[in-house]
Amino acid sequence: MAEISLDEPEMENVYLGEDFGIDCGSKCATRCSKSGHAACMTFCQKCCERCRCVPSGTYGNKHECPCYRDMRNSKGGPKCP
């Protein structure tokens, strides 16, 4: 079983994928279904693995997953699609 620390704000109220059956591949396939970019799947899966959640739909709804919403790339832009 994965160990988490609730001291990290982005980990509060986040379900661990293995324990709660989140399938990053299918969630990201839905999320990236309209993007047409392979990079969408790559970054979505990285974000899902870290945050253990993916917002619903193909765009927006990032309020559903604050960790996913708040991840940033090296230039300060959003990392997760």
N, CA, C and O atoms as a Maestro MAE file, in Angstrom:
{
 s_m_m2io_version
 :::
 2.0.0
}

f_m_ct {
 s_m_title
 :::
 protein
 m_atom[324] {
  # First column is atom index #
  i_m_mmod_type
  r_m_x_coord
  r_m_y_coord
  r_m_z_coord
  i_m_residue_number
  s_m_chain_name
  s_m_pdb_residue_name
  s_m_pdb_atom_name
  i_m_atomic_number
  :::
  1 25 0.850 -1.185 0.000 1 A "MET " " N  " 7
  2 3 0.000 0.000 0.000 1 A "MET " " CA " 6
  3 2 0.887 1.236 0.000 1 A "MET " " C  " 6
  4 15 1.869 1.293 0.740 1 A "MET " " O  " 8
  5 25 0.552 2.219 -0.818 2 A "ALA " " N  " 7
  6 3 1.338 3.446 -0.926 2 A "ALA " " CA " 6
  7 2 1.167 4.283 0.341 2 A "ALA " " C  " 6
  8 15 0.106 4.285 0.966 2 A "ALA " " O  " 8
  9 25 2.213 4.976 0.693 3 A "GLU " " N  " 7
  10 3 2.189 5.811 1.876 3 A "GLU " " CA " 6
  11 2 2.040 7.258 1.433 3 A "GLU " " C  " 6
  12 15 2.731 7.702 0.516 3 A "GLU " " O  " 8
  13 25 1.143 7.997 2.078 4 A "ILE " " N  " 7
  14 3 0.976 9.404 1.753 4 A "ILE " " CA " 6
  15 2 1.087 10.231 3.012 4 A "ILE " " C  " 6
  16 15 0.903 9.741 4.126 4 A "ILE " " O  " 8
  17 25 1.391 11.490 2.805 5 A "SER " " N  " 7
  18 3 1.441 12.424 3.905 5 A "SER " " CA " 6
  19 2 0.399 13.502 3.641 5 A "SER " " C  " 6
  20 15 0.440 14.155 2.598 5 A "SER " " O  " 8
  21 25 -0.513 13.695 4.546 6 A "LEU " " N  " 7
  22 3 -1.527 14.725 4.363 6 A "LEU " " CA " 6
  23 2 -1.000 16.107 4.695 6 A "LEU " " C  " 6
  24 15 -1.742 17.087 4.631 6 A "LEU " " O  " 8
  25 25 0.294 16.198 5.054 7 A "ASP " " N  " 7
  26 3 0.911 17.494 5.296 7 A "ASP " " CA " 6
  27 2 1.100 18.251 3.983 7 A "ASP " " C  " 6
  28 15 1.195 19.478 3.986 7 A "ASP " " O  " 8
  29 25 1.155 17.533 2.869 8 A "GLU " " N  " 7
  30 3 1.298 18.170 1.576 8 A "GLU " " CA " 6
  31 2 -0.081 18.582 1.095 8 A "GLU " " C  " 6
  32 15 -0.945 17.722 0.926 8 A "GLU " " O  " 8
  33 25 -0.323 19.886 0.866 9 A "PRO " " N  " 7
  34 3 -1.665 20.340 0.524 9 A "PRO " " CA " 6
  35 2 -2.228 19.687 -0.736 9 A "PRO " " C  " 6
  36 15 -3.431 19.433 -0.799 9 A "PRO " " O  " 8
  37 25 -1.398 19.409 -1.737 10 A "GLU " " N  " 7
  38 3 -1.931 18.830 -2.970 10 A "GLU " " CA " 6
  39 2 -2.360 17.387 -2.798 10 A "GLU " " C  " 6
  40 15 -2.994 16.834 -3.697 10 A "GLU " " O  " 8
  41 25 -2.043 16.758 -1.686 11 A "MET " " N  " 7
  42 3 -2.415 15.365 -1.485 11 A "MET " " CA " 6
  43 2 -3.684 15.218 -0.653 11 A "MET " " C  " 6
  44 15 -4.155 14.096 -0.463 11 A "MET " " O  " 8
  45 25 -4.246 16.298 -0.156 12 A "GLU " " N  " 7
  46 3 -5.466 16.198 0.626 12 A "GLU " " CA " 6
  47 2 -6.614 15.765 -0.281 12 A "GLU " " C  " 6
  48 15 -6.720 16.223 -1.419 12 A "GLU " " O  " 8
  49 25 -7.453 14.901 0.214 13 A "ASN " " N  " 7
  50 3 -8.652 14.451 -0.496 13 A "ASN " " CA " 6
  51 2 -8.368 13.829 -1.853 13 A "ASN " " C  " 6
  52 15 -9.218 13.865 -2.742 13 A "ASN " " O  " 8
  53 25 -7.187 13.262 -2.020 14 A "VAL " " N  " 7
  54 3 -6.829 12.620 -3.287 14 A "VAL " " CA " 6
  55 2 -6.787 11.123 -3.049 14 A "VAL " " C  " 6
  56 15 -6.166 10.663 -2.091 14 A "VAL " " O  " 8
  57 25 -7.437 10.363 -3.907 15 A "TYR " " N  " 7
  58 3 -7.471 8.915 -3.793 15 A "TYR " " CA " 6
  59 2 -6.271 8.300 -4.487 15 A "TYR " " C  " 6
  60 15 -5.884 8.739 -5.570 15 A "TYR " " O  " 8
  61 25 -5.688 7.299 -3.879 16 A "LEU " " N  " 7
  62 3 -4.563 6.602 -4.486 16 A "LEU " " CA " 6
  63 2 -5.075 5.639 -5.543 16 A "LEU " " C  " 6
  64 15 -5.981 4.847 -5.282 16 A "LEU " " O  " 8
  65 25 -4.500 5.706 -6.725 17 A "GLY " " N  " 7
  66 3 -4.959 4.930 -7.864 17 A "GLY " " CA " 6
  67 2 -5.097 3.454 -7.611 17 A "GLY " " C  " 6
  68 15 -6.134 2.873 -7.929 17 A "GLY " " O  " 8
  69 25 -4.066 2.815 -7.036 18 A "GLU " " N  " 7
  70 3 -4.144 1.370 -6.839 18 A "GLU " " CA " 6
  71 2 -5.251 0.993 -5.878 18 A "GLU " " C  " 6
  72 15 -5.899 -0.039 -6.051 18 A "GLU " " O  " 8
  73 25 -5.474 1.810 -4.876 19 A "ASP " " N  " 7
  74 3 -6.443 1.477 -3.845 19 A "ASP " " CA " 6
  75 2 -7.881 1.722 -4.293 19 A "ASP " " C  " 6
  76 15 -8.793 1.038 -3.827 19 A "ASP " " O  " 8
  77 25 -8.094 2.661 -5.166 20 A "PHE " " N  " 7
  78 3 -9.443 3.036 -5.542 20 A "PHE " " CA " 6
  79 2 -9.721 2.808 -7.021 20 A "PHE " " C  " 6
  80 15 -10.728 3.294 -7.537 20 A "PHE " " O  " 8
  81 25 -8.853 2.083 -7.711 21 A "GLY " " N  " 7
  82 3 -9.117 1.649 -9.063 21 A "GLY " " CA " 6
  83 2 -9.053 2.708 -10.144 21 A "GLY " " C  " 6
  84 15 -9.642 2.503 -11.205 21 A "GLY " " O  " 8
  85 25 -8.378 3.824 -9.945 22 A "ILE " " N  " 7
  86 3 -8.275 4.808 -11.017 22 A "ILE " " CA " 6
  87 2 -7.366 4.238 -12.109 22 A "ILE " " C  " 6
  88 15 -6.284 3.724 -11.826 22 A "ILE " " O  " 8
  89 25 -7.812 4.335 -13.331 23 A "ASP " " N  " 7
  90 3 -7.064 3.847 -14.481 23 A "ASP " " CA " 6
  91 2 -6.593 5.070 -15.260 23 A "ASP " " C  " 6
  92 15 -7.341 5.632 -16.060 23 A "ASP " " O  " 8
  93 25 -5.350 5.478 -15.023 24 A "CYS " " N  " 7
  94 3 -4.824 6.682 -15.660 24 A "CYS " " CA " 6
  95 2 -4.905 6.594 -17.181 24 A "CYS " " C  " 6
  96 15 -5.188 7.594 -17.841 24 A "CYS " " O  " 8
  97 25 -4.663 5.419 -17.741 25 A "GLY " " N  " 7
  98 3 -4.698 5.266 -19.196 25 A "GLY " " CA " 6
  99 2 -6.052 5.609 -19.783 25 A "GLY " " C  " 6
  100 15 -6.131 6.358 -20.757 25 A "GLY " " O  " 8
  101 25 -7.119 5.075 -19.208 26 A "SER " " N  " 7
  102 3 -8.448 5.351 -19.765 26 A "SER " " CA " 6
  103 2 -8.915 6.767 -19.436 26 A "SER " " C  " 6
  104 15 -9.564 7.415 -20.257 26 A "SER " " O  " 8
  105 25 -8.585 7.250 -18.230 27 A "LYS " " N  " 7
  106 3 -8.962 8.623 -17.879 27 A "LYS " " CA " 6
  107 2 -8.267 9.624 -18.802 27 A "LYS " " C  " 6
  108 15 -8.883 10.591 -19.252 27 A "LYS " " O  " 8
  109 25 -6.981 9.387 -19.084 28 A "CYS " " N  " 7
  110 3 -6.242 10.295 -19.964 28 A "CYS " " CA " 6
  111 2 -6.673 10.142 -21.421 28 A "CYS " " C  " 6
  112 15 -6.649 11.112 -22.178 28 A "CYS " " O  " 8
  113 25 -7.064 8.942 -21.814 29 A "ALA " " N  " 7
  114 3 -7.569 8.753 -23.176 29 A "ALA " " CA " 6
  115 2 -8.827 9.597 -23.385 29 A "ALA " " C  " 6
  116 15 -9.011 10.193 -24.446 29 A "ALA " " O  " 8
  117 25 -9.683 9.645 -22.378 30 A "THR " " N  " 7
  118 3 -10.877 10.484 -22.455 30 A "THR " " CA " 6
  119 2 -10.486 11.953 -22.456 30 A "THR " " C  " 6
  120 15 -10.973 12.732 -23.275 30 A "THR " " O  " 8
  121 25 -9.600 12.330 -21.530 31 A "ARG " " N  " 7
  122 3 -9.174 13.720 -21.395 31 A "ARG " " CA " 6
  123 2 -8.536 14.236 -22.683 31 A "ARG " " C  " 6
  124 15 -8.753 15.388 -23.062 31 A "ARG " " O  " 8
  125 25 -7.761 13.405 -23.352 32 A "CYS " " N  " 7
  126 3 -6.998 13.823 -24.531 32 A "CYS " " CA " 6
  127 2 -7.663 13.447 -25.850 32 A "CYS " " C  " 6
  128 15 -7.060 13.623 -26.909 32 A "CYS " " O  " 8
  129 25 -8.888 12.936 -25.811 33 A "SER " " N  " 7
  130 3 -9.540 12.409 -27.010 33 A "SER " " CA " 6
  131 2 -9.723 13.437 -28.125 33 A "SER " " C  " 6
  132 15 -9.795 13.064 -29.296 33 A "SER " " O  " 8
  133 25 -9.797 14.702 -27.786 34 A "LYS " " N  " 7
  134 3 -9.988 15.725 -28.817 34 A "LYS " " CA " 6
  135 2 -8.734 16.538 -29.093 34 A "LYS " " C  " 6
  136 15 -8.765 17.449 -29.920 34 A "LYS " " O  " 8
  137 25 -7.637 16.232 -28.425 35 A "SER " " N  " 7
  138 3 -6.440 17.071 -28.566 35 A "SER " " CA " 6
  139 2 -5.658 16.796 -29.844 35 A "SER " " C  " 6
  140 15 -5.141 17.728 -30.459 35 A "SER " " O  " 8
  141 25 -5.564 15.528 -30.255 36 A "GLY " " N  " 7
  142 3 -4.783 15.203 -31.444 36 A "GLY " " CA " 6
  143 2 -3.278 15.266 -31.225 36 A "GLY " " C  " 6
  144 15 -2.514 15.186 -32.186 36 A "GLY " " O  " 8
  145 25 -2.841 15.406 -29.982 37 A "HIS " " N  " 7
  146 3 -1.417 15.500 -29.672 37 A "HIS " " CA " 6
  147 2 -0.988 14.346 -28.758 37 A "HIS " " C  " 6
  148 15 -1.611 14.106 -27.724 37 A "HIS " " O  " 8
  149 25 0.060 13.646 -29.136 38 A "ALA " " N  " 7
  150 3 0.581 12.558 -28.297 38 A "ALA " " CA " 6
  151 2 1.094 13.102 -26.969 38 A "ALA " " C  " 6
  152 15 1.054 12.406 -25.955 38 A "ALA " " O  " 8
  153 25 1.574 14.338 -26.970 39 A "ALA " " N  " 7
  154 3 2.090 14.947 -25.747 39 A "ALA " " CA " 6
  155 2 1.003 15.055 -24.678 39 A "ALA " " C  " 6
  156 15 1.300 15.000 -23.485 39 A "ALA " " O  " 8
  157 25 -0.244 15.207 -25.095 40 A "CYS " " N  " 7
  158 3 -1.348 15.288 -24.139 40 A "CYS " " CA " 6
  159 2 -1.383 14.031 -23.280 40 A "CYS " " C  " 6
  160 15 -1.478 14.119 -22.055 40 A "CYS " " O  " 8
  161 25 -1.309 12.868 -23.907 41 A "MET " " N  " 7
  162 3 -1.334 11.603 -23.157 41 A "MET " " CA " 6
  163 2 -0.127 11.476 -22.239 41 A "MET " " C  " 6
  164 15 -0.257 11.040 -21.095 41 A "MET " " O  " 8
  165 25 1.040 11.854 -22.733 42 A "THR " " N  " 7
  166 3 2.265 11.758 -21.944 42 A "THR " " CA " 6
  167 2 2.150 12.582 -20.670 42 A "THR " " C  " 6
  168 15 2.408 12.083 -19.575 42 A "THR " " O  " 8
  169 25 1.764 13.842 -20.816 43 A "PHE " " N  " 7
  170 3 1.694 14.721 -19.653 43 A "PHE " " CA " 6
  171 2 0.509 14.392 -18.760 43 A "PHE " " C  " 6
  172 15 0.612 14.486 -17.537 43 A "PHE " " O  " 8
  173 25 -0.603 14.013 -19.348 44 A "CYS " " N  " 7
  174 3 -1.762 13.624 -18.542 44 A "CYS " " CA " 6
  175 2 -1.416 12.439 -17.652 44 A "CYS " " C  " 6
  176 15 -1.753 12.425 -16.468 44 A "CYS " " O  " 8
  177 25 -0.742 11.443 -18.226 45 A "GLN " " N  " 7
  178 3 -0.410 10.265 -17.429 45 A "GLN " " CA " 6
  179 2 0.580 10.591 -16.321 45 A "GLN " " C  " 6
  180 15 0.476 10.047 -15.222 45 A "GLN " " O  " 8
  181 25 1.542 11.474 -16.594 46 A "LYS " " N  " 7
  182 3 2.477 11.883 -15.534 46 A "LYS " " CA " 6
  183 2 1.731 12.585 -14.408 46 A "LYS " " C  " 6
  184 15 1.992 12.342 -13.230 46 A "LYS " " O  " 8
  185 25 0.806 13.453 -14.779 47 A "CYS " " N  " 7
  186 3 0.030 14.180 -13.772 47 A "CYS " " CA " 6
  187 2 -0.887 13.236 -12.994 47 A "CYS " " C  " 6
  188 15 -1.022 13.356 -11.777 47 A "CYS " " O  " 8
  189 25 -1.503 12.315 -13.691 48 A "CYS " " N  " 7
  190 3 -2.395 11.346 -13.044 48 A "CYS " " CA " 6
  191 2 -1.631 10.467 -12.059 48 A "CYS " " C  " 6
  192 15 -2.107 10.202 -10.956 48 A "CYS " " O  " 8
  193 25 -0.455 10.021 -12.459 49 A "GLU " " N  " 7
  194 3 0.345 9.176 -11.566 49 A "GLU " " CA " 6
  195 2 0.708 9.914 -10.290 49 A "GLU " " C  " 6
  196 15 0.728 9.316 -9.214 49 A "GLU " " O  " 8
  197 25 0.996 11.199 -10.395 50 A "ARG " " N  " 7
  198 3 1.370 11.974 -9.212 50 A "ARG " " CA " 6
  199 2 0.145 12.353 -8.389 50 A "ARG " " C  " 6
  200 15 0.152 12.231 -7.164 50 A "ARG " " O  " 8
  201 25 -0.903 12.812 -9.062 51 A "CYS " " N  " 7
  202 3 -2.070 13.348 -8.357 51 A "CYS " " CA " 6
  203 2 -3.154 12.318 -8.081 51 A "CYS " " C  " 6
  204 15 -4.010 12.535 -7.224 51 A "CYS " " O  " 8
  205 25 -3.128 11.198 -8.797 52 A "ARG " " N  " 7
  206 3 -4.114 10.124 -8.646 52 A "ARG " " CA " 6
  207 2 -5.525 10.593 -8.995 52 A "ARG " " C  " 6
  208 15 -6.506 10.090 -8.448 52 A "ARG " " O  " 8
  209 25 -5.618 11.555 -9.904 53 A "CYS " " N  " 7
  210 3 -6.911 11.992 -10.398 53 A "CYS " " CA " 6
  211 2 -6.722 12.715 -11.730 53 A "CYS " " C  " 6
  212 15 -5.647 13.238 -12.024 53 A "CYS " " O  " 8
  213 25 -7.780 12.734 -12.521 54 A "VAL " " N  " 7
  214 3 -7.819 13.439 -13.793 54 A "VAL " " CA " 6
  215 2 -9.179 14.117 -13.857 54 A "VAL " " C  " 6
  216 15 -10.198 13.472 -13.613 54 A "VAL " " O  " 8
  217 25 -9.216 15.413 -14.181 55 A "PRO " " N  " 7
  218 3 -10.515 16.087 -14.279 55 A "PRO " " CA " 6
  219 2 -11.403 15.451 -15.349 55 A "PRO " " C  " 6
  220 15 -10.900 14.889 -16.322 55 A "PRO " " O  " 8
  221 25 -12.694 15.537 -15.172 56 A "SER " " N  " 7
  222 3 -13.625 14.967 -16.139 56 A "SER " " CA " 6
  223 2 -13.658 15.803 -17.414 56 A "SER " " C  " 6
  224 15 -13.301 16.981 -17.416 56 A "SER " " O  " 8
  225 25 -14.087 15.175 -18.481 57 A "GLY " " N  " 7
  226 3 -14.228 15.878 -19.756 57 A "GLY " " CA " 6
  227 2 -12.911 16.030 -20.494 57 A "GLY " " C  " 6
  228 15 -11.874 15.521 -20.068 57 A "GLY " " O  " 8
  229 25 -12.977 16.742 -21.613 58 A "THR " " N  " 7
  230 3 -11.791 16.918 -22.455 58 A "THR " " CA " 6
  231 2 -11.105 18.261 -22.227 58 A "THR " " C  " 6
  232 15 -10.005 18.492 -22.730 58 A "THR " " O  " 8
  233 25 -11.746 19.142 -21.474 59 A "TYR " " N  " 7
  234 3 -11.188 20.478 -21.236 59 A "TYR " " CA " 6
  235 2 -11.816 21.050 -19.973 59 A "TYR " " C  " 6
  236 15 -12.971 20.767 -19.657 59 A "TYR " " O  " 8
  237 25 -11.040 21.861 -19.255 60 A "GLY " " N  " 7
  238 3 -11.563 22.530 -18.067 60 A "GLY " " CA " 6
  239 2 -11.758 21.571 -16.904 60 A "GLY " " C  " 6
  240 15 -11.122 20.519 -16.844 60 A "GLY " " O  " 8
  241 25 -12.622 21.930 -16.001 61 A "ASN " " N  " 7
  242 3 -12.977 21.141 -14.810 61 A "ASN " " CA " 6
  243 2 -11.791 20.861 -13.892 61 A "ASN " " C  " 6
  244 15 -11.846 19.929 -13.089 61 A "ASN " " O  " 8
  245 25 -10.726 21.642 -13.995 62 A "LYS " " N  " 7
  246 3 -9.535 21.381 -13.179 62 A "LYS " " CA " 6
  247 2 -9.784 21.618 -11.694 62 A "LYS " " C  " 6
  248 15 -8.988 21.192 -10.858 62 A "LYS " " O  " 8
  249 25 -10.879 22.294 -11.360 63 A "HIS " " N  " 7
  250 3 -11.218 22.479 -9.952 63 A "HIS " " CA " 6
  251 2 -11.496 21.139 -9.266 63 A "HIS " " C  " 6
  252 15 -11.427 21.041 -8.041 63 A "HIS " " O  " 8
  253 25 -11.811 20.107 -10.055 64 A "GLU " " N  " 7
  254 3 -12.072 18.776 -9.500 64 A "GLU " " CA " 6
  255 2 -10.805 18.108 -8.965 64 A "GLU " " C  " 6
  256 15 -10.876 17.168 -8.173 64 A "GLU " " O  " 8
  257 25 -9.658 18.596 -9.402 65 A "CYS " " N  " 7
  258 3 -8.382 17.964 -9.047 65 A "CYS " " CA " 6
  259 2 -7.323 19.049 -8.833 65 A "CYS " " C  " 6
  260 15 -6.551 19.342 -9.747 65 A "CYS " " O  " 8
  261 25 -7.275 19.650 -7.637 66 A "PRO " " N  " 7
  262 3 -6.362 20.763 -7.391 66 A "PRO " " CA " 6
  263 2 -4.885 20.436 -7.649 66 A "PRO " " C  " 6
  264 15 -4.152 21.285 -8.158 66 A "PRO " " O  " 8
  265 25 -4.443 19.236 -7.309 67 A "CYS " " N  " 7
  266 3 -3.050 18.856 -7.558 67 A "CYS " " CA " 6
  267 2 -2.760 18.922 -9.054 67 A "CYS " " C  " 6
  268 15 -1.756 19.501 -9.469 67 A "CYS " " O  " 8
  269 25 -3.623 18.339 -9.852 68 A "TYR " " N  " 7
  270 3 -3.510 18.329 -11.319 68 A "TYR " " CA " 6
  271 2 -3.503 19.766 -11.838 68 A "TYR " " C  " 6
  272 15 -2.691 20.118 -12.693 68 A "TYR " " O  " 8
  273 25 -4.405 20.586 -11.322 69 A "ARG " " N  " 7
  274 3 -4.520 21.991 -11.731 69 A "ARG " " CA " 6
  275 2 -3.260 22.784 -11.412 69 A "ARG " " C  " 6
  276 15 -2.843 23.628 -12.205 69 A "ARG " " O  " 8
  277 25 -2.648 22.525 -10.259 70 A "ASP " " N  " 7
  278 3 -1.550 23.360 -9.772 70 A "ASP " " CA " 6
  279 2 -0.163 22.934 -10.230 70 A "ASP " " C  " 6
  280 15 0.803 23.654 -9.979 70 A "ASP " " O  " 8
  281 25 -0.029 21.788 -10.895 71 A "MET " " N  " 7
  282 3 1.295 21.377 -11.387 71 A "MET " " CA " 6
  283 2 1.728 22.321 -12.500 71 A "MET " " C  " 6
  284 15 0.936 22.655 -13.381 71 A "MET " " O  " 8
  285 25 2.997 22.755 -12.461 72 A "ARG " " N  " 7
  286 3 3.523 23.728 -13.423 72 A "ARG " " CA " 6
  287 2 4.748 23.179 -14.140 72 A "ARG " " C  " 6
  288 15 5.494 22.367 -13.592 72 A "ARG " " O  " 8
  289 25 4.944 23.636 -15.376 73 A "ASN " " N  " 7
  290 3 6.151 23.256 -16.108 73 A "ASN " " CA " 6
  291 2 7.281 24.210 -15.736 73 A "ASN " " C  " 6
  292 15 7.087 25.103 -14.912 73 A "ASN " " O  " 8
  293 25 8.445 24.033 -16.327 74 A "SER " " N  " 7
  294 3 9.615 24.835 -15.963 74 A "SER " " CA " 6
  295 2 9.451 26.311 -16.310 74 A "SER " " C  " 6
  296 15 10.168 27.157 -15.774 74 A "SER " " O  " 8
  297 25 8.513 26.626 -17.201 75 A "LYS " " N  " 7
  298 3 8.285 28.024 -17.585 75 A "LYS " " CA " 6
  299 2 7.135 28.657 -16.810 75 A "LYS " " C  " 6
  300 15 6.783 29.813 -17.047 75 A "LYS " " O  " 8
  301 25 6.549 27.897 -15.880 76 A "GLY " " N  " 7
  302 3 5.476 28.417 -15.045 76 A "GLY " " CA " 6
  303 2 4.081 28.224 -15.614 76 A "GLY " " C  " 6
  304 15 3.096 28.627 -14.995 76 A "GLY " " O  " 8
  305 25 3.988 27.614 -16.782 77 A "GLY " " N  " 7
  306 3 2.689 27.334 -17.380 77 A "GLY " " CA " 6
  307 2 2.113 26.041 -16.832 77 A "GLY " " C  " 6
  308 15 2.807 25.298 -16.138 77 A "GLY " " O  " 8
  309 25 0.848 25.763 -17.136 78 A "PRO " " N  " 7
  310 3 0.249 24.520 -16.650 78 A "PRO " " CA " 6
  311 2 0.913 23.296 -17.279 78 A "PRO " " C  " 6
  312 15 1.134 23.261 -18.490 78 A "PRO " " O  " 8
  313 25 1.227 22.303 -16.466 79 A "LYS " " N  " 7
  314 3 1.856 21.085 -16.956 79 A "LYS " " CA " 6
  315 2 0.824 20.078 -17.457 79 A "LYS " " C  " 6
  316 15 1.071 19.342 -18.412 79 A "LYS " " O  " 8
  317 25 -0.332 20.056 -16.800 80 A "CYS " " N  " 7
  318 3 -1.330 19.032 -17.077 80 A "CYS " " CA " 6
  319 2 -2.403 19.545 -18.033 80 A "CYS " " C  " 6
  320 15 -2.918 20.653 -17.875 80 A "CYS " " O  " 8
  321 25 -2.731 18.719 -19.027 81 A "PRO " " N  " 7
  322 3 -3.732 19.143 -20.020 81 A "PRO " " CA " 6
  323 2 -5.156 19.138 -19.477 81 A "PRO " " C  " 6
  324 15 -6.094 19.472 -20.201 81 A "PRO " " O  " 8
  :::
 }
 m_bond[323] {
  # First column is bond index #
  i_m_from
  i_m_to
  i_m_order
  :::
  1 1 2 1
  2 2 3 1
  3 3 4 2
  4 3 5 1
  5 5 6 1
  6 6 7 1
  7 7 8 2
  8 7 9 1
  9 9 10 1
  10 10 11 1
  11 11 12 2
  12 11 13 1
  13 13 14 1
  14 14 15 1
  15 15 16 2
  16 15 17 1
  17 17 18 1
  18 18 19 1
  19 19 20 2
  20 19 21 1
  21 21 22 1
  22 22 23 1
  23 23 24 2
  24 23 25 1
  25 25 26 1
  26 26 27 1
  27 27 28 2
  28 27 29 1
  29 29 30 1
  30 30 31 1
  31 31 32 2
  32 31 33 1
  33 33 34 1
  34 34 35 1
  35 35 36 2
  36 35 37 1
  37 37 38 1
  38 38 39 1
  39 39 40 2
  40 39 41 1
  41 41 42 1
  42 42 43 1
  43 43 44 2
  44 43 45 1
  45 45 46 1
  46 46 47 1
  47 47 48 2
  48 47 49 1
  49 49 50 1
  50 50 51 1
  51 51 52 2
  52 51 53 1
  53 53 54 1
  54 54 55 1
  55 55 56 2
  56 55 57 1
  57 57 58 1
  58 58 59 1
  59 59 60 2
  60 59 61 1
  61 61 62 1
  62 62 63 1
  63 63 64 2
  64 63 65 1
  65 65 66 1
  66 66 67 1
  67 67 68 2
  68 67 69 1
  69 69 70 1
  70 70 71 1
  71 71 72 2
  72 71 73 1
  73 73 74 1
  74 74 75 1
  75 75 76 2
  76 75 77 1
  77 77 78 1
  78 78 79 1
  79 79 80 2
  80 79 81 1
  81 81 82 1
  82 82 83 1
  83 83 84 2
  84 83 85 1
  85 85 86 1
  86 86 87 1
  87 87 88 2
  88 87 89 1
  89 89 90 1
  90 90 91 1
  91 91 92 2
  92 91 93 1
  93 93 94 1
  94 94 95 1
  95 95 96 2
  96 95 97 1
  97 97 98 1
  98 98 99 1
  99 99 100 2
  100 99 101 1
  101 101 102 1
  102 102 103 1
  103 103 104 2
  104 103 105 1
  105 105 106 1
  106 106 107 1
  107 107 108 2
  108 107 109 1
  109 109 110 1
  110 110 111 1
  111 111 112 2
  112 111 113 1
  113 113 114 1
  114 114 115 1
  115 115 116 2
  116 115 117 1
  117 117 118 1
  118 118 119 1
  119 119 120 2
  120 119 121 1
  121 121 122 1
  122 122 123 1
  123 123 124 2
  124 123 125 1
  125 125 126 1
  126 126 127 1
  127 127 128 2
  128 127 129 1
  129 129 130 1
  130 130 131 1
  131 131 132 2
  132 131 133 1
  133 133 134 1
  134 134 135 1
  135 135 136 2
  136 135 137 1
  137 137 138 1
  138 138 139 1
  139 139 140 2
  140 139 141 1
  141 141 142 1
  142 142 143 1
  143 143 144 2
  144 143 145 1
  145 145 146 1
  146 146 147 1
  147 147 148 2
  148 147 149 1
  149 149 150 1
  150 150 151 1
  151 151 152 2
  152 151 153 1
  153 153 154 1
  154 154 155 1
  155 155 156 2
  156 155 157 1
  157 157 158 1
  158 158 159 1
  159 159 160 2
  160 159 161 1
  161 161 162 1
  162 162 163 1
  163 163 164 2
  164 163 165 1
  165 165 166 1
  166 166 167 1
  167 167 168 2
  168 167 169 1
  169 169 170 1
  170 170 171 1
  171 171 172 2
  172 171 173 1
  173 173 174 1
  174 174 175 1
  175 175 176 2
  176 175 177 1
  177 177 178 1
  178 178 179 1
  179 179 180 2
  180 179 181 1
  181 181 182 1
  182 182 183 1
  183 183 184 2
  184 183 185 1
  185 185 186 1
  186 186 187 1
  187 187 188 2
  188 187 189 1
  189 189 190 1
  190 190 191 1
  191 191 192 2
  192 191 193 1
  193 193 194 1
  194 194 195 1
  195 195 196 2
  196 195 197 1
  197 197 198 1
  198 198 199 1
  199 199 200 2
  200 199 201 1
  201 201 202 1
  202 202 203 1
  203 203 204 2
  204 203 205 1
  205 205 206 1
  206 206 207 1
  207 207 208 2
  208 207 209 1
  209 209 210 1
  210 210 211 1
  211 211 212 2
  212 211 213 1
  213 213 214 1
  214 214 215 1
  215 215 216 2
  216 215 217 1
  217 217 218 1
  218 218 219 1
  219 219 220 2
  220 219 221 1
  221 221 222 1
  222 222 223 1
  223 223 224 2
  224 223 225 1
  225 225 226 1
  226 226 227 1
  227 227 228 2
  228 227 229 1
  229 229 230 1
  230 230 231 1
  231 231 232 2
  232 231 233 1
  233 233 234 1
  234 234 235 1
  235 235 236 2
  236 235 237 1
  237 237 238 1
  238 238 239 1
  239 239 240 2
  240 239 241 1
  241 241 242 1
  242 242 243 1
  243 243 244 2
  244 243 245 1
  245 245 246 1
  246 246 247 1
  247 247 248 2
  248 247 249 1
  249 249 250 1
  250 250 251 1
  251 251 252 2
  252 251 253 1
  253 253 254 1
  254 254 255 1
  255 255 256 2
  256 255 257 1
  257 257 258 1
  258 258 259 1
  259 259 260 2
  260 259 261 1
  261 261 262 1
  262 262 263 1
  263 263 264 2
  264 263 265 1
  265 265 266 1
  266 266 267 1
  267 267 268 2
  268 267 269 1
  269 269 270 1
  270 270 271 1
  271 271 272 2
  272 271 273 1
  273 273 274 1
  274 274 275 1
  275 275 276 2
  276 275 277 1
  277 277 278 1
  278 278 279 1
  279 279 280 2
  280 279 281 1
  281 281 282 1
  282 282 283 1
  283 283 284 2
  284 283 285 1
  285 285 286 1
  286 286 287 1
  287 287 288 2
  288 287 289 1
  289 289 290 1
  290 290 291 1
  291 291 292 2
  292 291 293 1
  293 293 294 1
  294 294 295 1
  295 295 296 2
  296 295 297 1
  297 297 298 1
  298 298 299 1
  299 299 300 2
  300 299 301 1
  301 301 302 1
  302 302 303 1
  303 303 304 2
  304 303 305 1
  305 305 306 1
  306 306 307 1
  307 307 308 2
  308 307 309 1
  309 309 310 1
  310 310 311 1
  311 311 312 2
  312 311 313 1
  313 313 314 1
  314 314 315 1
  315 315 316 2
  316 315 317 1
  317 317 318 1
  318 318 319 1
  319 319 320 2
  320 319 321 1
  321 321 322 1
  322 322 323 1
  323 323 324 2
  :::
 }
}
